[in-house]
Amino acid sequence: MLAIILILTMLTVVLFTLTLIQLRPGRDPAISRLDQMQGGTGAHEIQARRRRQAKSDRLMGVLQTLGQQVGSGRKDATAVRQFLIQAGYPDPRAVSIYWASRVSLAAGLAALGMVGLPLLDFSSGQVLLGIMWLGAAGWVGPTFYVRSRLKARQKEVQLALADMLDMLVVCVEAGLGLNQALVRVADEIEHVSTVMSEQLAMVNLEMRAGTPRDEALKNLAERTGLADIRSLVNMMIQTDRFGTSVADALRVHSETMRTKRRQRAEEAAAKTTIKLVFPLVLLVFPAMFLVVIGPSALAIYRTFSKL
């Protein structure tokens, strides 16, 4: 029975992992085809890939149907869509798969608890409480994962923002237009931040497709969800609207961003002292007291025991 419980748990984890992998943006089919032609991939391997892709498509179809049933009619559909885009899931199917993963994981863990907990000699009340906890964990787990991914992406963009502004100032002062400068910075900033490079490349693609520059920049602020990016976008839009110097405005904003980054570093350093109190009191001081006072306490105990 314990082996059955472990197998069911592994299957649930594998299903959830495959769902998250499918949420990740895939490669361009044309690029994949070129890689196959250059690598000389055999027909057997191509057929195996096609079979795996077909199975994945069927699984994605089932999850998408389930997610559409769950997410239909919800008032927060736009907020969830924006939440997933900021976390790096721009696929239109991401919302449906997100709801399907939450429902399937919650149902799977609850069913696992319903089968496994009675076999471990838990009482009926404990089994019911365990099922509730497992179902809640399965329902909330995907949200925590997506939110952690969103925070990691925002942190990466935040750290690369000052460097991106410096590159943008250099390109504009060298004589490039703002659109050409964004293209150049998107290529160069990839070594520093992949996320920032992707976002700037998306801005360039939107402008090439005919989207006005101010609207493309506003979309950049919406996709990242950072206040610093939003202030930068507002500054660039106002500079373009009133005809002021873009290089001067970018230089001033770059200095402001570097000042903010230095202040955040100083704030984090100031918080270090307070954060070290708990490890010192709970871990370091007890060990130190045991080493320093332990031999003396044993000597005192032996002395009084002889009396």
Sequence and secondary structure as in RCSB ss.txt:
>XXXX:A:sequence
MLAIILILTMLTVVLFTLTLIQLRPGRDPAISRLDQMQGGTGAHEIQARRRRQAKSDRLMGVLQTLGQQVGSGRK
DATAVRQFLIQAGYPDPRAVSIYWASRVSLAAGLAALGMVGLPLLDFSSGQVLLGIMWLGAAGWVGPTFYVRSRL
KARQKEVQLALADMLDMLVVCVEAGLGLNQALVRVADEIEHVSTVMSEQLAMVNLEMRAGTPRDEALKNLAERTG
LADIRSLVNMMIQTDRFGTSVADALRVHSETMRTKRRQRAEEAAAKTTIKLVFPLVLLVFPAMFLVVIGPSALAI
YRTFSKL
>XXXX:A:secstr
 HHHHHHHHHHHHHHHHHHHHHHS    HHHHHHHHHHHT  HHHHHHHHHHHHHHHHHHHHHHHHHHHHHTT T
THHHHHHHHHHTT   TTHHHHHHHHHHHHHHHHHHHHHHHHHHTT  HHHHHHHHHHHHHHHHHHHHHHHHHHH
HHHHHHHHHHHHHHHHHHHHHHHTT  HHHHHHHHHHHGGGT HHHHHHHHHHHHHHHTT  HHHHHHHHHHHH 
 HHHHHHHHHHHHHHHHT  HHHHHHHHHHHHHHHHHHHHHHHHHHHHHHTHHHIIIIIHHHHHHHHHHHHHHHH
HHHHHH 
